[in-house]
Amino acid sequence: MGRQSCNIVKPKLRKGLWSPEEDEKLFNYITRFGMGCWSTVPKLAGLQRCGKSCRLRWINYLRPDLKRGMFSQQEEDLIITLHKALGNK
């Protein structure tokens, strides 16, 4: 019912830039087992990162369907058309 003991040792998590090896571990784990619960992904994938860091890395950098680069002319026209119709919503 009371607070947990202050003597619990938390594992040291890495911060900062991701190494190519970490990217590969995360990519391989997600493609093999799926996303599931992000708080368990780092431990199961063998990473010393927090779940939030893994989720953001996957969503913003490693997803196979992530498109990078310039907008095509068709995409640019669609954006302008929708902005004229909807405004800044």
N, CA, C and O atoms as a CHARMM CRD file, in Angstrom:
* protein
*
  356
    1    1 MET  N      0.81500  -1.17600   0.00000 PROA 1      0.00000
    2    1 MET  CA     0.00000   0.00000   0.00000 PROA 1      0.00000
    3    1 MET  C      0.86600   1.25000   0.00000 PROA 1      0.00000
    4    1 MET  O      0.43600   2.29900  -0.48100 PROA 1      0.00000
    5    2 GLY  N      2.07700   1.15400   0.53100 PROA 2      0.00000
    6    2 GLY  CA     2.96900   2.31400   0.57700 PROA 2      0.00000
    7    2 GLY  C      3.78500   2.44300  -0.69300 PROA 2      0.00000
    8    2 GLY  O      3.53800   1.76400  -1.69000 PROA 2      0.00000
    9    3 ARG  N      4.74900   3.31800  -0.63300 PROA 3      0.00000
   10    3 ARG  CA     5.62600   3.54700  -1.77900 PROA 3      0.00000
   11    3 ARG  C      6.59100   2.39400  -1.97400 PROA 3      0.00000
   12    3 ARG  O      6.86400   1.62200  -1.05500 PROA 3      0.00000
   13    4 GLN  N      7.10400   2.29600  -3.20000 PROA 4      0.00000
   14    4 GLN  CA     8.10700   1.27600  -3.45700 PROA 4      0.00000
   15    4 GLN  C      9.44200   1.72200  -2.87600 PROA 4      0.00000
   16    4 GLN  O      9.68400   2.91200  -2.67000 PROA 4      0.00000
   17    5 SER  N     10.27500   0.77200  -2.62500 PROA 5      0.00000
   18    5 SER  CA    11.58300   1.03900  -2.04900 PROA 5      0.00000
   19    5 SER  C     12.45100   1.85800  -3.00600 PROA 5      0.00000
   20    5 SER  O     12.38800   1.68100  -4.22200 PROA 5      0.00000
   21    6 CYS  N     13.24500   2.73800  -2.45100 PROA 6      0.00000
   22    6 CYS  CA    14.16400   3.55600  -3.24200 PROA 6      0.00000
   23    6 CYS  C     15.38900   2.75700  -3.66900 PROA 6      0.00000
   24    6 CYS  O     16.20000   3.24300  -4.45700 PROA 6      0.00000
   25    7 ASN  N     15.53100   1.54700  -3.15900 PROA 7      0.00000
   26    7 ASN  CA    16.71000   0.74600  -3.43200 PROA 7      0.00000
   27    7 ASN  C     16.62900  -0.01700  -4.74900 PROA 7      0.00000
   28    7 ASN  O     17.57200  -0.72100  -5.11000 PROA 7      0.00000
   29    8 ILE  N     15.51700   0.11000  -5.47500 PROA 8      0.00000
   30    8 ILE  CA    15.37700  -0.60500  -6.73900 PROA 8      0.00000
   31    8 ILE  C     16.31400   0.03200  -7.76100 PROA 8      0.00000
   32    8 ILE  O     16.29700   1.24500  -7.97000 PROA 8      0.00000
   33    9 VAL  N     17.12600  -0.80400  -8.38900 PROA 9      0.00000
   34    9 VAL  CA    18.09000  -0.32600  -9.36700 PROA 9      0.00000
   35    9 VAL  C     17.43900  -0.38300 -10.74600 PROA 9      0.00000
   36    9 VAL  O     17.04400  -1.45400 -11.20700 PROA 9      0.00000
   37   10 LYS  N     17.32800   0.78500 -11.40900 PROA 10     0.00000
   38   10 LYS  CA    16.76700   0.83200 -12.75000 PROA 10     0.00000
   39   10 LYS  C     17.88600   0.58700 -13.75300 PROA 10     0.00000
   40   10 LYS  O     19.01300   1.03900 -13.55200 PROA 10     0.00000
   41   11 PRO  N     17.57700  -0.13100 -14.83800 PROA 11     0.00000
   42   11 PRO  CA    18.63100  -0.35400 -15.83800 PROA 11     0.00000
   43   11 PRO  C     19.02000   0.95700 -16.50700 PROA 11     0.00000
   44   11 PRO  O     18.17900   1.83200 -16.71500 PROA 11     0.00000
   45   12 LYS  N     20.28500   1.08700 -16.83900 PROA 12     0.00000
   46   12 LYS  CA    20.79400   2.29600 -17.48800 PROA 12     0.00000
   47   12 LYS  C     20.35400   2.29500 -18.94900 PROA 12     0.00000
   48   12 LYS  O     20.67900   1.37900 -19.70400 PROA 12     0.00000
   49   13 LEU  N     19.61300   3.32700 -19.33700 PROA 13     0.00000
   50   13 LEU  CA    19.12100   3.42600 -20.70200 PROA 13     0.00000
   51   13 LEU  C     20.02400   4.33900 -21.51100 PROA 13     0.00000
   52   13 LEU  O     20.54700   5.33200 -21.00600 PROA 13     0.00000
   53   14 ARG  N     20.19900   3.98200 -22.78000 PROA 14     0.00000
   54   14 ARG  CA    21.00400   4.81000 -23.68100 PROA 14     0.00000
   55   14 ARG  C     20.19100   6.00400 -24.13100 PROA 14     0.00000
   56   14 ARG  O     18.97500   5.91000 -24.29700 PROA 14     0.00000
   57   15 LYS  N     20.85000   7.11000 -24.32500 PROA 15     0.00000
   58   15 LYS  CA    20.23500   8.31900 -24.85200 PROA 15     0.00000
   59   15 LYS  C     21.06900   8.78800 -26.02700 PROA 15     0.00000
   60   15 LYS  O     22.20900   8.36000 -26.20200 PROA 15     0.00000
   61   16 GLY  N     20.50200   9.66000 -26.82100 PROA 16     0.00000
   62   16 GLY  CA    21.26800  10.24100 -27.91300 PROA 16     0.00000
   63   16 GLY  C     21.07500   9.50700 -29.22500 PROA 16     0.00000
   64   16 GLY  O     20.04700   8.86800 -29.44900 PROA 16     0.00000
   65   17 LEU  N     22.06500   9.60400 -30.08200 PROA 17     0.00000
   66   17 LEU  CA    21.98500   9.05600 -31.43100 PROA 17     0.00000
   67   17 LEU  C     21.86300   7.54000 -31.43000 PROA 17     0.00000
   68   17 LEU  O     22.42600   6.85000 -30.58000 PROA 17     0.00000
   69   18 TRP  N     21.11100   7.04300 -32.40900 PROA 18     0.00000
   70   18 TRP  CA    20.95100   5.60100 -32.59100 PROA 18     0.00000
   71   18 TRP  C     22.07600   5.09500 -33.48000 PROA 18     0.00000
   72   18 TRP  O     22.43400   5.73700 -34.46700 PROA 18     0.00000
   73   19 SER  N     22.62900   3.94900 -33.12900 PROA 19     0.00000
   74   19 SER  CA    23.66200   3.33300 -33.95700 PROA 19     0.00000
   75   19 SER  C     22.98600   2.49100 -35.04400 PROA 19     0.00000
   76   19 SER  O     21.82600   2.10600 -34.89500 PROA 19     0.00000
   77   20 PRO  N     23.69600   2.20500 -36.12300 PROA 20     0.00000
   78   20 PRO  CA    23.12400   1.33200 -37.16200 PROA 20     0.00000
   79   20 PRO  C     22.75500  -0.05200 -36.62800 PROA 20     0.00000
   80   20 PRO  O     21.79600  -0.66100 -37.10100 PROA 20     0.00000
   81   21 GLU  N     23.50600  -0.54900 -35.65100 PROA 21     0.00000
   82   21 GLU  CA    23.20500  -1.85700 -35.06400 PROA 21     0.00000
   83   21 GLU  C     21.87900  -1.81600 -34.31000 PROA 21     0.00000
   84   21 GLU  O     21.09000  -2.75700 -34.38600 PROA 21     0.00000
   85   22 GLU  N     21.63500  -0.72700 -33.58400 PROA 22     0.00000
   86   22 GLU  CA    20.36300  -0.58100 -32.87300 PROA 22     0.00000
   87   22 GLU  C     19.20300  -0.48200 -33.85000 PROA 22     0.00000
   88   22 GLU  O     18.15000  -1.08300 -33.63700 PROA 22     0.00000
   89   23 ASP  N     19.39900   0.28500 -34.93300 PROA 23     0.00000
   90   23 ASP  CA    18.36400   0.38600 -35.96200 PROA 23     0.00000
   91   23 ASP  C     18.03800  -0.98400 -36.53500 PROA 23     0.00000
   92   23 ASP  O     16.87200  -1.32700 -36.73300 PROA 23     0.00000
   93   24 GLU  N     19.06900  -1.75400 -36.79500 PROA 24     0.00000
   94   24 GLU  CA    18.87500  -3.08500 -37.36400 PROA 24     0.00000
   95   24 GLU  C     18.13200  -4.00000 -36.39800 PROA 24     0.00000
   96   24 GLU  O     17.24100  -4.74200 -36.81300 PROA 24     0.00000
   97   25 LYS  N     18.48500  -3.95800 -35.11600 PROA 25     0.00000
   98   25 LYS  CA    17.79200  -4.77500 -34.11800 PROA 25     0.00000
   99   25 LYS  C     16.31300  -4.41400 -34.04000 PROA 25     0.00000
  100   25 LYS  O     15.45600  -5.29600 -34.02200 PROA 25     0.00000
  101   26 LEU  N     16.01500  -3.11600 -33.99500 PROA 26     0.00000
  102   26 LEU  CA    14.62800  -2.66900 -33.91200 PROA 26     0.00000
  103   26 LEU  C     13.87100  -3.03900 -35.17800 PROA 26     0.00000
  104   26 LEU  O     12.75100  -3.54400 -35.09900 PROA 26     0.00000
  105   27 PHE  N     14.45900  -2.79700 -36.34000 PROA 27     0.00000
  106   27 PHE  CA    13.80300  -3.11500 -37.61000 PROA 27     0.00000
  107   27 PHE  C     13.51000  -4.60700 -37.70700 PROA 27     0.00000
  108   27 PHE  O     12.40200  -5.00100 -38.06900 PROA 27     0.00000
  109   28 ASN  N     14.49600  -5.43400 -37.38500 PROA 28     0.00000
  110   28 ASN  CA    14.31000  -6.88700 -37.45800 PROA 28     0.00000
  111   28 ASN  C     13.23400  -7.36400 -36.50000 PROA 28     0.00000
  112   28 ASN  O     12.42100  -8.21900 -36.85100 PROA 28     0.00000
  113   29 TYR  N     13.22200  -6.81200 -35.28300 PROA 29     0.00000
  114   29 TYR  CA    12.22300  -7.23200 -34.30300 PROA 29     0.00000
  115   29 TYR  C     10.81600  -6.85600 -34.77000 PROA 29     0.00000
  116   29 TYR  O      9.91000  -7.68900 -34.73100 PROA 29     0.00000
  117   30 ILE  N     10.62500  -5.61000 -35.20900 PROA 30     0.00000
  118   30 ILE  CA     9.29800  -5.14700 -35.60600 PROA 30     0.00000
  119   30 ILE  C      8.80300  -5.89300 -36.83900 PROA 30     0.00000
  120   30 ILE  O      7.62900  -6.25600 -36.90200 PROA 30     0.00000
  121   31 THR  N      9.66700  -6.13000 -37.81900 PROA 31     0.00000
  122   31 THR  CA     9.22800  -6.83700 -39.02000 PROA 31     0.00000
  123   31 THR  C      8.91600  -8.30600 -38.72200 PROA 31     0.00000
  124   31 THR  O      8.08700  -8.91100 -39.40200 PROA 31     0.00000
  125   32 ARG  N      9.56100  -8.87100 -37.72800 PROA 32     0.00000
  126   32 ARG  CA     9.32400 -10.28100 -37.41200 PROA 32     0.00000
  127   32 ARG  C      8.13300 -10.47900 -36.48600 PROA 32     0.00000
  128   32 ARG  O      7.32400 -11.38000 -36.71100 PROA 32     0.00000
  129   33 PHE  N      8.00900  -9.64200 -35.43300 PROA 33     0.00000
  130   33 PHE  CA     6.98500  -9.86200 -34.41300 PROA 33     0.00000
  131   33 PHE  C      5.87900  -8.80700 -34.40300 PROA 33     0.00000
  132   33 PHE  O      4.86900  -8.99900 -33.72700 PROA 33     0.00000
  133   34 GLY  N      6.03700  -7.71200 -35.12400 PROA 34     0.00000
  134   34 GLY  CA     5.03700  -6.64400 -35.10200 PROA 34     0.00000
  135   34 GLY  C      5.30100  -5.67800 -33.95700 PROA 34     0.00000
  136   34 GLY  O      6.22900  -5.86500 -33.17000 PROA 34     0.00000
  137   35 MET  N      4.46700  -4.63900 -33.87600 PROA 35     0.00000
  138   35 MET  CA     4.70400  -3.57800 -32.90200 PROA 35     0.00000
  139   35 MET  C      4.30900  -3.98700 -31.48900 PROA 35     0.00000
  140   35 MET  O      5.13600  -3.89600 -30.58200 PROA 35     0.00000
  141   36 GLY  N      3.10200  -4.42500 -31.27400 PROA 36     0.00000
  142   36 GLY  CA     2.67600  -4.84400 -29.95100 PROA 36     0.00000
  143   36 GLY  C      2.74800  -3.72300 -28.93100 PROA 36     0.00000
  144   36 GLY  O      2.44100  -2.57300 -29.24500 PROA 36     0.00000
  145   37 CYS  N      3.14600  -4.04700 -27.73300 PROA 37     0.00000
  146   37 CYS  CA     3.25300  -3.08500 -26.63900 PROA 37     0.00000
  147   37 CYS  C      4.65200  -2.45800 -26.66900 PROA 37     0.00000
  148   37 CYS  O      5.65700  -3.14700 -26.49900 PROA 37     0.00000
  149   38 TRP  N      4.69700  -1.14000 -26.88900 PROA 38     0.00000
  150   38 TRP  CA     5.98500  -0.46900 -27.07600 PROA 38     0.00000
  151   38 TRP  C      6.86400  -0.51900 -25.83400 PROA 38     0.00000
  152   38 TRP  O      8.08700  -0.44100 -25.95100 PROA 38     0.00000
  153   39 SER  N      6.27700  -0.64400 -24.65400 PROA 39     0.00000
  154   39 SER  CA     7.11200  -0.67200 -23.44900 PROA 39     0.00000
  155   39 SER  C      7.88500  -1.98800 -23.32300 PROA 39     0.00000
  156   39 SER  O      8.88000  -2.04900 -22.60000 PROA 39     0.00000
  157   40 THR  N      7.44400  -3.03100 -24.01100 PROA 40     0.00000
  158   40 THR  CA     8.16200  -4.31000 -23.95300 PROA 40     0.00000
  159   40 THR  C      9.11600  -4.50600 -25.12800 PROA 40     0.00000
  160   40 THR  O      9.98700  -5.37400 -25.07500 PROA 40     0.00000
  161   41 VAL  N      8.96300  -3.71700 -26.17800 PROA 41     0.00000
  162   41 VAL  CA     9.77900  -3.88600 -27.39000 PROA 41     0.00000
  163   41 VAL  C     11.27600  -3.77500 -27.11400 PROA 41     0.00000
  164   41 VAL  O     12.02400  -4.64200 -27.56500 PROA 41     0.00000
  165   42 PRO  N     11.75500  -2.75300 -26.39500 PROA 42     0.00000
  166   42 PRO  CA    13.21400  -2.64200 -26.22200 PROA 42     0.00000
  167   42 PRO  C     13.84400  -3.86100 -25.54800 PROA 42     0.00000
  168   42 PRO  O     14.90700  -4.32500 -25.96000 PROA 42     0.00000
  169   43 LYS  N     13.19000  -4.36700 -24.52600 PROA 43     0.00000
  170   43 LYS  CA    13.75000  -5.51600 -23.80600 PROA 43     0.00000
  171   43 LYS  C     13.76700  -6.75300 -24.70400 PROA 43     0.00000
  172   43 LYS  O     14.75600  -7.48500 -24.74900 PROA 43     0.00000
  173   44 LEU  N     12.65900  -6.97800 -25.41800 PROA 44     0.00000
  174   44 LEU  CA    12.57100  -8.15600 -26.27300 PROA 44     0.00000
  175   44 LEU  C     13.46600  -8.05600 -27.50200 PROA 44     0.00000
  176   44 LEU  O     13.91100  -9.07500 -28.03100 PROA 44     0.00000
  177   45 ALA  N     13.73100  -6.83800 -27.95700 PROA 45     0.00000
  178   45 ALA  CA    14.58900  -6.63700 -29.12700 PROA 45     0.00000
  179   45 ALA  C     16.06200  -6.57600 -28.74700 PROA 45     0.00000
  180   45 ALA  O     16.92400  -6.56600 -29.62700 PROA 45     0.00000
  181   46 GLY  N     16.36300  -6.53400 -27.46300 PROA 46     0.00000
  182   46 GLY  CA    17.75800  -6.47200 -27.01900 PROA 46     0.00000
  183   46 GLY  C     18.34100  -5.07800 -27.05800 PROA 46     0.00000
  184   46 GLY  O     19.53400  -4.90700 -27.30700 PROA 46     0.00000
  185   47 LEU  N     17.49800  -4.06500 -26.81100 PROA 47     0.00000
  186   47 LEU  CA    17.94900  -2.67900 -26.83900 PROA 47     0.00000
  187   47 LEU  C     17.93500  -2.08300 -25.44100 PROA 47     0.00000
  188   47 LEU  O     17.12100  -2.47500 -24.60500 PROA 47     0.00000
  189   48 GLN  N     18.81700  -1.15600 -25.18700 PROA 48     0.00000
  190   48 GLN  CA    18.82700  -0.44700 -23.91100 PROA 48     0.00000
  191   48 GLN  C     18.24300   0.94100 -24.11400 PROA 48     0.00000
  192   48 GLN  O     18.88800   1.95000 -23.83100 PROA 48     0.00000
  193   49 ARG  N     17.01500   0.97700 -24.60800 PROA 49     0.00000
  194   49 ARG  CA    16.28200   2.21100 -24.86800 PROA 49     0.00000
  195   49 ARG  C     14.92100   2.10600 -24.20500 PROA 49     0.00000
  196   49 ARG  O     14.50100   1.02200 -23.80100 PROA 49     0.00000
  197   50 CYS  N     14.23300   3.23400 -24.09500 PROA 50     0.00000
  198   50 CYS  CA    12.87200   3.20400 -23.56000 PROA 50     0.00000
  199   50 CYS  C     11.90100   2.92800 -24.71200 PROA 50     0.00000
  200   50 CYS  O     12.24900   3.08600 -25.88200 PROA 50     0.00000
  201   51 GLY  N     10.70500   2.52100 -24.37000 PROA 51     0.00000
  202   51 GLY  CA     9.70500   2.20200 -25.37800 PROA 51     0.00000
  203   51 GLY  C      9.33200   3.38500 -26.23900 PROA 51     0.00000
  204   51 GLY  O      9.11300   3.24300 -27.44200 PROA 51     0.00000
  205   52 LYS  N      9.25900   4.56200 -25.62300 PROA 52     0.00000
  206   52 LYS  CA     8.90600   5.76600 -26.38100 PROA 52     0.00000
  207   52 LYS  C      9.95500   6.06300 -27.44700 PROA 52     0.00000
  208   52 LYS  O      9.61100   6.42800 -28.57100 PROA 52     0.00000
  209   53 SER  N     11.22100   5.91000 -27.10200 PROA 53     0.00000
  210   53 SER  CA    12.29700   6.15300 -28.05000 PROA 53     0.00000
  211   53 SER  C     12.21600   5.17800 -29.22700 PROA 53     0.00000
  212   53 SER  O     12.43600   5.56300 -30.37600 PROA 53     0.00000
  213   54 CYS  N     11.90200   3.91900 -28.93500 PROA 54     0.00000
  214   54 CYS  CA    11.76800   2.91200 -29.99400 PROA 54     0.00000
  215   54 CYS  C     10.57700   3.22500 -30.89200 PROA 54     0.00000
  216   54 CYS  O     10.67100   3.10900 -32.11300 PROA 54     0.00000
  217   55 ARG  N      9.46500   3.62000 -30.29400 PROA 55     0.00000
  218   55 ARG  CA     8.26700   3.94900 -31.06500 PROA 55     0.00000
  219   55 ARG  C      8.53800   5.12200 -32.00300 PROA 55     0.00000
  220   55 ARG  O      8.18800   5.06800 -33.18200 PROA 55     0.00000
  221   56 LEU  N      9.15200   6.17000 -31.48900 PROA 56     0.00000
  222   56 LEU  CA     9.44000   7.34000 -32.31200 PROA 56     0.00000
  223   56 LEU  C     10.44400   7.02200 -33.41300 PROA 56     0.00000
  224   56 LEU  O     10.31300   7.51800 -34.53200 PROA 56     0.00000
  225   57 ARG  N     11.43600   6.20700 -33.11100 PROA 57     0.00000
  226   57 ARG  CA    12.43300   5.83300 -34.12500 PROA 57     0.00000
  227   57 ARG  C     11.76900   5.06000 -35.25600 PROA 57     0.00000
  228   57 ARG  O     12.06400   5.28800 -36.43000 PROA 57     0.00000
  229   58 TRP  N     10.86200   4.13600 -34.89700 PROA 58     0.00000
  230   58 TRP  CA    10.17000   3.34700 -35.90900 PROA 58     0.00000
  231   58 TRP  C      9.25500   4.23700 -36.76200 PROA 58     0.00000
  232   58 TRP  O      9.29300   4.17300 -37.99100 PROA 58     0.00000
  233   59 ILE  N      8.44600   5.05200 -36.11400 PROA 59     0.00000
  234   59 ILE  CA     7.45300   5.86200 -36.82200 PROA 59     0.00000
  235   59 ILE  C      8.11400   6.91100 -37.71300 PROA 59     0.00000
  236   59 ILE  O      7.66000   7.12800 -38.83700 PROA 59     0.00000
  237   60 ASN  N      9.16200   7.55700 -37.24500 PROA 60     0.00000
  238   60 ASN  CA     9.74400   8.68800 -37.96600 PROA 60     0.00000
  239   60 ASN  C     10.89800   8.34600 -38.90700 PROA 60     0.00000
  240   60 ASN  O     11.23200   9.14800 -39.78000 PROA 60     0.00000
  241   61 TYR  N     11.52000   7.16100 -38.74500 PROA 61     0.00000
  242   61 TYR  CA    12.71800   6.88500 -39.53400 PROA 61     0.00000
  243   61 TYR  C     12.76200   5.50700 -40.19400 PROA 61     0.00000
  244   61 TYR  O     13.25000   5.38800 -41.31800 PROA 61     0.00000
  245   62 LEU  N     12.27200   4.47800 -39.53600 PROA 62     0.00000
  246   62 LEU  CA    12.54300   3.12200 -40.00400 PROA 62     0.00000
  247   62 LEU  C     11.40200   2.43700 -40.74900 PROA 62     0.00000
  248   62 LEU  O     11.63000   1.40900 -41.38800 PROA 62     0.00000
  249   63 ARG  N     10.18100   2.96900 -40.69100 PROA 63     0.00000
  250   63 ARG  CA     9.04700   2.31400 -41.35400 PROA 63     0.00000
  251   63 ARG  C      9.34000   2.13300 -42.84500 PROA 63     0.00000
  252   63 ARG  O      9.82000   3.06300 -43.49400 PROA 63     0.00000
  253   64 PRO  N      9.05700   0.94900 -43.39400 PROA 64     0.00000
  254   64 PRO  CA     9.30700   0.72300 -44.82600 PROA 64     0.00000
  255   64 PRO  C      8.41300   1.57400 -45.72500 PROA 64     0.00000
  256   64 PRO  O      8.81300   1.89300 -46.84500 PROA 64     0.00000
  257   65 ASP  N      7.21400   1.95400 -45.27300 PROA 65     0.00000
  258   65 ASP  CA     6.29800   2.73500 -46.11300 PROA 65     0.00000
  259   65 ASP  C      6.50200   4.24300 -45.96500 PROA 65     0.00000
  260   65 ASP  O      5.71400   5.02500 -46.49700 PROA 65     0.00000
  261   66 LEU  N      7.52600   4.65200 -45.26300 PROA 66     0.00000
  262   66 LEU  CA     7.80600   6.07200 -45.05700 PROA 66     0.00000
  263   66 LEU  C      8.40200   6.66300 -46.33100 PROA 66     0.00000
  264   66 LEU  O      9.40500   6.17200 -46.84800 PROA 66     0.00000
  265   67 LYS  N      7.77100   7.71900 -46.82400 PROA 67     0.00000
  266   67 LYS  CA     8.24000   8.35700 -48.05500 PROA 67     0.00000
  267   67 LYS  C      9.11600   9.54700 -47.69900 PROA 67     0.00000
  268   67 LYS  O      8.74800  10.37400 -46.86400 PROA 67     0.00000
  269   68 ARG  N     10.25600   9.62600 -48.32700 PROA 68     0.00000
  270   68 ARG  CA    11.17600  10.73700 -48.09800 PROA 68     0.00000
  271   68 ARG  C     11.37000  11.50600 -49.39400 PROA 68     0.00000
  272   68 ARG  O     11.17400  10.96300 -50.48100 PROA 68     0.00000
  273   69 GLY  N     11.74800  12.74400 -49.28000 PROA 69     0.00000
  274   69 GLY  CA    12.03800  13.53100 -50.46700 PROA 69     0.00000
  275   69 GLY  C     10.96300  14.54900 -50.77400 PROA 69     0.00000
  276   69 GLY  O     10.10300  14.84600 -49.94500 PROA 69     0.00000
  277   70 MET  N     11.02800  15.07300 -51.97200 PROA 70     0.00000
  278   70 MET  CA    10.14000  16.13900 -52.40800 PROA 70     0.00000
  279   70 MET  C      8.73800  15.60300 -52.70600 PROA 70     0.00000
  280   70 MET  O      8.55700  14.42200 -53.00400 PROA 70     0.00000
  281   71 PHE  N      7.74000  16.51100 -52.61700 PROA 71     0.00000
  282   71 PHE  CA     6.39100  16.17600 -53.03700 PROA 71     0.00000
  283   71 PHE  C      6.34900  16.08300 -54.55400 PROA 71     0.00000
  284   71 PHE  O      7.03300  16.84300 -55.23900 PROA 71     0.00000
  285   72 SER  N      5.55000  15.15400 -55.08900 PROA 72     0.00000
  286   72 SER  CA     5.34400  15.11300 -56.52600 PROA 72     0.00000
  287   72 SER  C      4.41500  16.27000 -56.90500 PROA 72     0.00000
  288   72 SER  O      3.79400  16.88500 -56.03900 PROA 72     0.00000
  289   73 GLN  N      4.32800  16.55700 -58.19900 PROA 73     0.00000
  290   73 GLN  CA     3.46200  17.64800 -58.64200 PROA 73     0.00000
  291   73 GLN  C      2.00500  17.35000 -58.30300 PROA 73     0.00000
  292   73 GLN  O      1.25600  18.25200 -57.92800 PROA 73     0.00000
  293   74 GLN  N      1.60500  16.09600 -58.43300 PROA 74     0.00000
  294   74 GLN  CA     0.23200  15.69800 -58.09700 PROA 74     0.00000
  295   74 GLN  C     -0.05400  15.91800 -56.60700 PROA 74     0.00000
  296   74 GLN  O     -1.12100  16.41900 -56.25200 PROA 74     0.00000
  297   75 GLU  N      0.88800  15.54900 -55.73700 PROA 75     0.00000
  298   75 GLU  CA     0.71000  15.75100 -54.30000 PROA 75     0.00000
  299   75 GLU  C      0.64700  17.24100 -53.95900 PROA 75     0.00000
  300   75 GLU  O     -0.15900  17.66400 -53.13000 PROA 75     0.00000
  301   76 GLU  N      1.48900  18.01500 -54.59600 PROA 76     0.00000
  302   76 GLU  CA     1.50400  19.45300 -54.35000 PROA 76     0.00000
  303   76 GLU  C      0.17900  20.10400 -54.77200 PROA 76     0.00000
  304   76 GLU  O     -0.35100  20.96300 -54.06600 PROA 76     0.00000
  305   77 ASP  N     -0.34500  19.68900 -55.92300 PROA 77     0.00000
  306   77 ASP  CA    -1.63900  20.20000 -56.39500 PROA 77     0.00000
  307   77 ASP  C     -2.76300  19.81800 -55.43000 PROA 77     0.00000
  308   77 ASP  O     -3.65000  20.62600 -55.15600 PROA 77     0.00000
  309   78 LEU  N     -2.72200  18.59700 -54.92100 PROA 78     0.00000
  310   78 LEU  CA    -3.73500  18.13700 -53.96500 PROA 78     0.00000
  311   78 LEU  C     -3.68700  18.96900 -52.68500 PROA 78     0.00000
  312   78 LEU  O     -4.73200  19.34500 -52.15400 PROA 78     0.00000
  313   79 ILE  N     -2.50300  19.25700 -52.19300 PROA 79     0.00000
  314   79 ILE  CA    -2.34300  20.06700 -50.97800 PROA 79     0.00000
  315   79 ILE  C     -2.93600  21.45700 -51.19500 PROA 79     0.00000
  316   79 ILE  O     -3.66100  21.96400 -50.34000 PROA 79     0.00000
  317   80 ILE  N     -2.63600  22.06200 -52.31500 PROA 80     0.00000
  318   80 ILE  CA    -3.14400  23.40800 -52.60600 PROA 80     0.00000
  319   80 ILE  C     -4.66400  23.39500 -52.72600 PROA 80     0.00000
  320   80 ILE  O     -5.33700  24.27500 -52.18900 PROA 80     0.00000
  321   81 THR  N     -5.21200  22.39700 -53.42900 PROA 81     0.00000
  322   81 THR  CA    -6.66300  22.28400 -53.58600 PROA 81     0.00000
  323   81 THR  C     -7.34600  22.11100 -52.23800 PROA 81     0.00000
  324   81 THR  O     -8.34100  22.77900 -51.95500 PROA 81     0.00000
  325   82 LEU  N     -6.82500  21.23100 -51.41500 PROA 82     0.00000
  326   82 LEU  CA    -7.42300  21.00100 -50.09400 PROA 82     0.00000
  327   82 LEU  C     -7.28400  22.22500 -49.19900 PROA 82     0.00000
  328   82 LEU  O     -8.18500  22.52100 -48.41400 PROA 82     0.00000
  329   83 HSD  N     -6.17400  22.93600 -49.30400 PROA 83     0.00000
  330   83 HSD  CA    -6.00300  24.13500 -48.49500 PROA 83     0.00000
  331   83 HSD  C     -7.00400  25.21000 -48.89700 PROA 83     0.00000
  332   83 HSD  O     -7.52800  25.92400 -48.04200 PROA 83     0.00000
  333   84 LYS  N     -7.27400  25.32800 -50.20700 PROA 84     0.00000
  334   84 LYS  CA    -8.27700  26.28900 -50.66400 PROA 84     0.00000
  335   84 LYS  C     -9.66200  25.92400 -50.14100 PROA 84     0.00000
  336   84 LYS  O    -10.44800  26.80300 -49.78700 PROA 84     0.00000
  337   85 ALA  N     -9.96200  24.62100 -50.09300 PROA 85     0.00000
  338   85 ALA  CA   -11.28500  24.17000 -49.65100 PROA 85     0.00000
  339   85 ALA  C    -11.44300  24.21200 -48.13400 PROA 85     0.00000
  340   85 ALA  O    -12.50400  24.58800 -47.63400 PROA 85     0.00000
  341   86 LEU  N    -10.39400  23.82800 -47.39100 PROA 86     0.00000
  342   86 LEU  CA   -10.49900  23.65900 -45.93900 PROA 86     0.00000
  343   86 LEU  C     -9.81500  24.75400 -45.14100 PROA 86     0.00000
  344   86 LEU  O    -10.14700  24.95200 -43.97200 PROA 86     0.00000
  345   87 GLY  N     -8.89200  25.45600 -45.72300 PROA 87     0.00000
  346   87 GLY  CA    -8.12000  26.43700 -44.98600 PROA 87     0.00000
  347   87 GLY  C     -7.04900  25.75900 -44.14200 PROA 87     0.00000
  348   87 GLY  O     -6.49300  24.72900 -44.52300 PROA 87     0.00000
  349   88 ASN  N     -6.77300  26.35900 -42.99200 PROA 88     0.00000
  350   88 ASN  CA    -5.71400  25.85100 -42.11900 PROA 88     0.00000
  351   88 ASN  C     -6.19100  24.83000 -41.09300 PROA 88     0.00000
  352   88 ASN  O     -5.52000  24.61000 -40.08500 PROA 88     0.00000
  353   89 LYS  N     -7.32900  24.21100 -41.33300 PROA 89     0.00000
  354   89 LYS  CA    -7.86100  23.23500 -40.36400 PROA 89     0.00000
  355   89 LYS  C     -6.98200  22.02100 -40.29300 PROA 89     0.00000
  356   89 LYS  O     -7.26800  21.09400 -39.53500 PROA 89     0.00000
